[in-house]
Each structure stands twice: as C-alpha cells, then as structure tokens.
Amino acid sequence: MGKFKALLKTGVAVKAFEIARREAAKPANQAKAKELFAKVTSRTGKPTGH
C-alpha cells in the first residue's frame, strides 16, 4: 500500500508540474513574473548569485 501512495503522490506532482509549466509559458504570465521579479530586486538590490 505504501508504494501505491508514493506512486499516486508522484503522479499528482507530475500533473502539478505540467500545469505550472503550461501556465508559465503564457505570455501574460511571463510579463507578470518579470514585473514581480523587477519589484523584488528593486527592493532588495541586485541578486548576489549565491
């Protein structure tokens, strides 16, 4: 039964990842993400790359 739960969780995670990737590919969502990133970096300064 434990393996079945693990497979089920994996399937759910894969589906969630596919949905997130599909949403991220939309131009409107890309623009929103760029705006959010610009806001965050302007508040905190340049990312240091750690």
mmCIF file as gemmi writes it, N, C-alpha and C atoms, coordinates in Angstrom:
data_model
loop_
_atom_site.group_PDB
_atom_site.id
_atom_site.type_symbol
_atom_site.label_atom_id
_atom_site.label_alt_id
_atom_site.label_comp_id
_atom_site.label_asym_id
_atom_site.label_entity_id
_atom_site.label_seq_id
_atom_site.pdbx_PDB_ins_code
_atom_site.Cartn_x
_atom_site.Cartn_y
_atom_site.Cartn_z
_atom_site.occupancy
_atom_site.B_iso_or_equiv
_atom_site.pdbx_formal_charge
_atom_site.auth_seq_id
_atom_site.auth_asym_id
_atom_site.pdbx_PDB_model_num
ATOM 1 N N . MET Axp A 1 ? 0.816 -1.195 0 1 0 ? 1 A 1
ATOM 2 C CA . MET Axp A 1 ? 0 0 0 1 0 ? 1 A 1
ATOM 3 C C . MET Axp A 1 ? 0.857 1.255 0 1 0 ? 1 A 1
ATOM 4 N N . GLY Axp A 2 ? 2.008 1.212 0.649 1 0 ? 2 A 1
ATOM 5 C CA . GLY Axp A 2 ? 2.9 2.366 0.71 1 0 ? 2 A 1
ATOM 6 C C . GLY Axp A 2 ? 3.426 2.759 -0.664 1 0 ? 2 A 1
ATOM 7 N N . LYS Axp A 3 ? 3.72 1.757 -1.478 1 0 ? 3 A 1
ATOM 8 C CA . LYS Axp A 3 ? 4.218 2.043 -2.826 1 0 ? 3 A 1
ATOM 9 C C . LYS Axp A 3 ? 3.121 2.678 -3.672 1 0 ? 3 A 1
ATOM 10 N N . PHE Axp A 4 ? 1.894 2.236 -3.476 1 0 ? 4 A 1
ATOM 11 C CA . PHE Axp A 4 ? 0.781 2.803 -4.231 1 0 ? 4 A 1
ATOM 12 C C . PHE Axp A 4 ? 0.612 4.279 -3.89 1 0 ? 4 A 1
ATOM 13 N N . LYS Axp A 5 ? 0.709 4.617 -2.609 1 0 ? 5 A 1
ATOM 14 C CA . LYS Axp A 5 ? 0.599 6.024 -2.19 1 0 ? 5 A 1
ATOM 15 C C . LYS Axp A 5 ? 1.728 6.848 -2.797 1 0 ? 5 A 1
ATOM 16 N N . ALA Axp A 6 ? 2.931 6.289 -2.803 1 0 ? 6 A 1
ATOM 17 C CA . ALA Axp A 6 ? 4.079 7.004 -3.363 1 0 ? 6 A 1
ATOM 18 C C . ALA Axp A 6 ? 3.869 7.257 -4.86 1 0 ? 6 A 1
ATOM 19 N N . LEU Axp A 7 ? 3.367 6.246 -5.572 1 0 ? 7 A 1
ATOM 20 C CA . LEU Axp A 7 ? 3.112 6.425 -6.999 1 0 ? 7 A 1
ATOM 21 C C . LEU Axp A 7 ? 2.019 7.462 -7.238 1 0 ? 7 A 1
ATOM 22 N N . LEU Axp A 8 ? 1.016 7.443 -6.405 1 0 ? 8 A 1
ATOM 23 C CA . LEU Axp A 8 ? -0.072 8.407 -6.525 1 0 ? 8 A 1
ATOM 24 C C . LEU Axp A 8 ? 0.445 9.825 -6.297 1 0 ? 8 A 1
ATOM 25 N N . LYS Axp A 9 ? 1.256 10 -5.268 1 0 ? 9 A 1
ATOM 26 C CA . LYS Axp A 9 ? 1.832 11.317 -4.983 1 0 ? 9 A 1
ATOM 27 C C . LYS Axp A 9 ? 2.711 11.774 -6.13 1 0 ? 9 A 1
ATOM 28 N N . THR Axp A 10 ? 3.48 10.866 -6.705 1 0 ? 10 A 1
ATOM 29 C CA . THR Axp A 10 ? 4.342 11.202 -7.83 1 0 ? 10 A 1
ATOM 30 C C . THR Axp A 10 ? 3.507 11.653 -9.013 1 0 ? 10 A 1
ATOM 31 N N . GLY Axp A 11 ? 2.416 10.949 -9.275 1 0 ? 11 A 1
ATOM 32 C CA . GLY Axp A 11 ? 1.532 11.317 -10.378 1 0 ? 11 A 1
ATOM 33 C C . GLY Axp A 11 ? 0.923 12.694 -10.176 1 0 ? 11 A 1
ATOM 34 N N . VAL Axp A 12 ? 0.522 12.984 -8.955 1 0 ? 12 A 1
ATOM 35 C CA . VAL Axp A 12 ? -0.047 14.289 -8.647 1 0 ? 12 A 1
ATOM 36 C C . VAL Axp A 12 ? 1.013 15.378 -8.829 1 0 ? 12 A 1
ATOM 37 N N . ALA Axp A 13 ? 2.226 15.108 -8.385 1 0 ? 13 A 1
ATOM 38 C CA . ALA Axp A 13 ? 3.307 16.076 -8.514 1 0 ? 13 A 1
ATOM 39 C C . ALA Axp A 13 ? 3.635 16.34 -9.987 1 0 ? 13 A 1
ATOM 40 N N . VAL Axp A 14 ? 3.655 15.281 -10.788 1 0 ? 14 A 1
ATOM 41 C CA . VAL Axp A 14 ? 3.937 15.438 -12.214 1 0 ? 14 A 1
ATOM 42 C C . VAL Axp A 14 ? 2.851 16.278 -12.88 1 0 ? 14 A 1
ATOM 43 N N . LYS Axp A 15 ? 1.599 16.01 -12.55 1 0 ? 15 A 1
ATOM 44 C CA . LYS Axp A 15 ? 0.485 16.773 -13.123 1 0 ? 15 A 1
ATOM 45 C C . LYS Axp A 15 ? 0.571 18.236 -12.709 1 0 ? 15 A 1
ATOM 46 N N . ALA Axp A 16 ? 0.874 18.498 -11.451 1 0 ? 16 A 1
ATOM 47 C CA . ALA Axp A 16 ? 1.003 19.873 -10.968 1 0 ? 16 A 1
ATOM 48 C C . ALA Axp A 16 ? 2.142 20.587 -11.695 1 0 ? 16 A 1
ATOM 49 N N . PHE Axp A 17 ? 3.242 19.885 -11.917 1 0 ? 17 A 1
ATOM 50 C CA . PHE Axp A 17 ? 4.37 20.467 -12.629 1 0 ? 17 A 1
ATOM 51 C C . PHE Axp A 17 ? 3.992 20.793 -14.068 1 0 ? 17 A 1
ATOM 52 N N . GLU Axp A 18 ? 3.254 19.904 -14.724 1 0 ? 18 A 1
ATOM 53 C CA . GLU Axp A 18 ? 2.818 20.152 -16.104 1 0 ? 18 A 1
ATOM 54 C C . GLU Axp A 18 ? 1.918 21.388 -16.183 1 0 ? 18 A 1
ATOM 55 N N . ILE Axp A 19 ? 1.012 21.523 -15.233 1 0 ? 19 A 1
ATOM 56 C CA . ILE Axp A 19 ? 0.115 22.681 -15.216 1 0 ? 19 A 1
ATOM 57 C C . ILE Axp A 19 ? 0.915 23.96 -14.984 1 0 ? 19 A 1
ATOM 58 N N . ALA Axp A 20 ? 1.844 23.918 -14.044 1 0 ? 20 A 1
ATOM 59 C CA . ALA Axp A 20 ? 2.661 25.102 -13.758 1 0 ? 20 A 1
ATOM 60 C C . ALA Axp A 20 ? 3.488 25.493 -14.976 1 0 ? 20 A 1
ATOM 61 N N . ARG Axp A 21 ? 4.045 24.502 -15.667 1 0 ? 21 A 1
ATOM 62 C CA . ARG Axp A 21 ? 4.856 24.8 -16.849 1 0 ? 21 A 1
ATOM 63 C C . ARG Axp A 21 ? 4.003 25.392 -17.96 1 0 ? 21 A 1
ATOM 64 N N . ARG Axp A 22 ? 2.794 24.867 -18.13 1 0 ? 22 A 1
ATOM 65 C CA . ARG Axp A 22 ? 1.873 25.375 -19.154 1 0 ? 22 A 1
ATOM 66 C C . ARG Axp A 22 ? 1.482 26.823 -18.845 1 0 ? 22 A 1
ATOM 67 N N . GLU Axp A 23 ? 1.191 27.099 -17.582 1 0 ? 23 A 1
ATOM 68 C CA . GLU Axp A 23 ? 0.827 28.463 -17.189 1 0 ? 23 A 1
ATOM 69 C C . GLU Axp A 23 ? 2.005 29.415 -17.351 1 0 ? 23 A 1
ATOM 70 N N . ALA Axp A 24 ? 3.201 28.941 -17.042 1 0 ? 24 A 1
ATOM 71 C CA . ALA Axp A 24 ? 4.395 29.787 -17.151 1 0 ? 24 A 1
ATOM 72 C C . ALA Axp A 24 ? 4.727 30.113 -18.6 1 0 ? 24 A 1
ATOM 73 N N . ALA Axp A 25 ? 4.256 29.302 -19.529 1 0 ? 25 A 1
ATOM 74 C CA . ALA Axp A 25 ? 4.545 29.53 -20.937 1 0 ? 25 A 1
ATOM 75 C C . ALA Axp A 25 ? 3.669 30.625 -21.546 1 0 ? 25 A 1
ATOM 76 N N . LYS Axp A 26 ? 2.61 31.004 -20.855 1 0 ? 26 A 1
ATOM 77 C CA . LYS Axp A 26 ? 1.704 32.021 -21.385 1 0 ? 26 A 1
ATOM 78 C C . LYS Axp A 26 ? 2.357 33.4 -21.293 1 0 ? 26 A 1
ATOM 79 N N . PRO Axp A 27 ? 2.311 34.17 -22.387 1 0 ? 27 A 1
ATOM 80 C CA . PRO Axp A 27 ? 2.965 35.486 -22.396 1 0 ? 27 A 1
ATOM 81 C C . PRO Axp A 27 ? 2.484 36.431 -21.294 1 0 ? 27 A 1
ATOM 82 N N . ALA Axp A 28 ? 1.202 36.42 -20.993 1 0 ? 28 A 1
ATOM 83 C CA . ALA Axp A 28 ? 0.685 37.315 -19.95 1 0 ? 28 A 1
ATOM 84 C C . ALA Axp A 28 ? 1.299 36.967 -18.595 1 0 ? 28 A 1
ATOM 85 N N . ASN Axp A 29 ? 1.433 35.682 -18.319 1 0 ? 29 A 1
ATOM 86 C CA . ASN Axp A 29 ? 2.013 35.267 -17.043 1 0 ? 29 A 1
ATOM 87 C C . ASN Axp A 29 ? 3.51 35.538 -17.003 1 0 ? 29 A 1
ATOM 88 N N . GLN Axp A 30 ? 4.181 35.452 -18.141 1 0 ? 30 A 1
ATOM 89 C CA . GLN Axp A 30 ? 5.605 35.784 -18.193 1 0 ? 30 A 1
ATOM 90 C C . GLN Axp A 30 ? 5.814 37.253 -17.875 1 0 ? 30 A 1
ATOM 91 N N . ALA Axp A 31 ? 4.943 38.106 -18.402 1 0 ? 31 A 1
ATOM 92 C CA . ALA Axp A 31 ? 5.049 39.542 -18.133 1 0 ? 31 A 1
ATOM 93 C C . ALA Axp A 31 ? 4.839 39.821 -16.646 1 0 ? 31 A 1
ATOM 94 N N . LYS Axp A 32 ? 3.857 39.158 -16.046 1 0 ? 32 A 1
ATOM 95 C CA . LYS Axp A 32 ? 3.607 39.336 -14.613 1 0 ? 32 A 1
ATOM 96 C C . LYS Axp A 32 ? 4.806 38.886 -13.795 1 0 ? 32 A 1
ATOM 97 N N . ALA Axp A 33 ? 5.404 37.777 -14.185 1 0 ? 33 A 1
ATOM 98 C CA . ALA Axp A 33 ? 6.562 37.26 -13.458 1 0 ? 33 A 1
ATOM 99 C C . ALA Axp A 33 ? 7.733 38.229 -13.559 1 0 ? 33 A 1
ATOM 100 N N . LYS Axp A 34 ? 7.941 38.813 -14.739 1 0 ? 34 A 1
ATOM 101 C CA . LYS Axp A 34 ? 9.027 39.783 -14.91 1 0 ? 34 A 1
ATOM 102 C C . LYS Axp A 34 ? 8.796 41.021 -14.056 1 0 ? 34 A 1
ATOM 103 N N . GLU Axp A 35 ? 7.55 41.486 -13.999 1 0 ? 35 A 1
ATOM 104 C CA . GLU Axp A 35 ? 7.225 42.648 -13.167 1 0 ? 35 A 1
ATOM 105 C C . GLU Axp A 35 ? 7.482 42.347 -11.693 1 0 ? 35 A 1
ATOM 106 N N . LEU Axp A 36 ? 7.044 41.179 -11.242 1 0 ? 36 A 1
ATOM 107 C CA . LEU Axp A 36 ? 7.246 40.795 -9.848 1 0 ? 36 A 1
ATOM 108 C C . LEU Axp A 36 ? 8.735 40.696 -9.536 1 0 ? 36 A 1
ATOM 109 N N . PHE Axp A 37 ? 9.496 40.082 -10.422 1 0 ? 37 A 1
ATOM 110 C CA . PHE Axp A 37 ? 10.93 39.94 -10.215 1 0 ? 37 A 1
ATOM 111 C C . PHE Axp A 37 ? 11.596 41.313 -10.151 1 0 ? 37 A 1
ATOM 112 N N . ALA Axp A 38 ? 11.175 42.225 -11.029 1 0 ? 38 A 1
ATOM 113 C CA . ALA Axp A 38 ? 11.734 43.577 -11.023 1 0 ? 38 A 1
ATOM 114 C C . ALA Axp A 38 ? 11.423 44.292 -9.706 1 0 ? 38 A 1
ATOM 115 N N . LYS Axp A 39 ? 10.2 44.125 -9.197 1 0 ? 39 A 1
ATOM 116 C CA . LYS Axp A 39 ? 9.831 44.738 -7.915 1 0 ? 39 A 1
ATOM 117 C C . LYS Axp A 39 ? 10.7 44.205 -6.785 1 0 ? 39 A 1
ATOM 118 N N . VAL Axp A 40 ? 10.845 42.889 -6.745 1 0 ? 40 A 1
ATOM 119 C CA . VAL Axp A 40 ? 11.596 42.265 -5.663 1 0 ? 40 A 1
ATOM 120 C C . VAL Axp A 40 ? 13.057 42.678 -5.721 1 0 ? 40 A 1
ATOM 121 N N . THR Axp A 41 ? 13.644 42.674 -6.894 1 0 ? 41 A 1
ATOM 122 C CA . THR Axp A 41 ? 15.058 43.031 -6.995 1 0 ? 41 A 1
ATOM 123 C C . THR Axp A 41 ? 15.281 44.517 -6.736 1 0 ? 41 A 1
ATOM 124 N N . SER Axp A 42 ? 14.302 45.364 -7.066 1 0 ? 42 A 1
ATOM 125 C CA . SER Axp A 42 ? 14.48 46.791 -6.793 1 0 ? 42 A 1
ATOM 126 C C . SER Axp A 42 ? 14.411 47.065 -5.294 1 0 ? 42 A 1
ATOM 127 N N . ARG Axp A 43 ? 13.651 46.268 -4.555 1 0 ? 43 A 1
ATOM 128 C CA . ARG Axp A 43 ? 13.555 46.434 -3.102 1 0 ? 43 A 1
ATOM 129 C C . ARG Axp A 43 ? 14.787 45.918 -2.386 1 0 ? 43 A 1
ATOM 130 N N . THR Axp A 44 ? 15.29 44.788 -2.839 1 0 ? 44 A 1
ATOM 131 C CA . THR Axp A 44 ? 16.375 44.123 -2.12 1 0 ? 44 A 1
ATOM 132 C C . THR Axp A 44 ? 17.735 44.376 -2.728 1 0 ? 44 A 1
ATOM 133 N N . GLY Axp A 45 ? 17.794 45.007 -3.862 1 0 ? 45 A 1
ATOM 134 C CA . GLY Axp A 45 ? 19.067 45.192 -4.545 1 0 ? 45 A 1
ATOM 135 C C . GLY Axp A 45 ? 19.314 44.066 -5.517 1 0 ? 45 A 1
ATOM 136 N N . LYS Axp A 46 ? 20.455 44.08 -6.101 1 0 ? 46 A 1
ATOM 137 C CA . LYS Axp A 46 ? 20.809 43.048 -7.095 1 0 ? 46 A 1
ATOM 138 C C . LYS Axp A 46 ? 20.958 41.691 -6.435 1 0 ? 46 A 1
ATOM 139 N N . PRO Axp A 47 ? 20.516 40.617 -7.106 1 0 ? 47 A 1
ATOM 140 C CA . PRO Axp A 47 ? 20.759 39.273 -6.566 1 0 ? 47 A 1
ATOM 141 C C . PRO Axp A 47 ? 22.257 38.983 -6.567 1 0 ? 47 A 1
ATOM 142 N N . THR Axp A 48 ? 22.728 38.3 -5.54 1 0 ? 48 A 1
ATOM 143 C CA . THR Axp A 48 ? 24.158 38.056 -5.417 1 0 ? 48 A 1
ATOM 144 C C . THR Axp A 48 ? 24.606 36.787 -6.118 1 0 ? 48 A 1
ATOM 145 N N . GLY Axp A 49 ? 23.672 35.931 -6.482 1 0 ? 49 A 1
ATOM 146 C CA . GLY Axp A 49 ? 24.028 34.711 -7.197 1 0 ? 49 A 1
ATOM 147 C C . GLY Axp A 49 ? 24.474 33.578 -6.29 1 0 ? 49 A 1
ATOM 148 N N . HIS Axp A 50 ? 24.145 33.619 -5.005 1 0 ? 50 A 1
ATOM 149 C CA . HIS Axp A 50 ? 24.544 32.534 -4.097 1 0 ? 50 A 1
ATOM 150 C C . HIS Axp A 50 ? 23.742 31.328 -4.327 1 0 ? 50 A 1
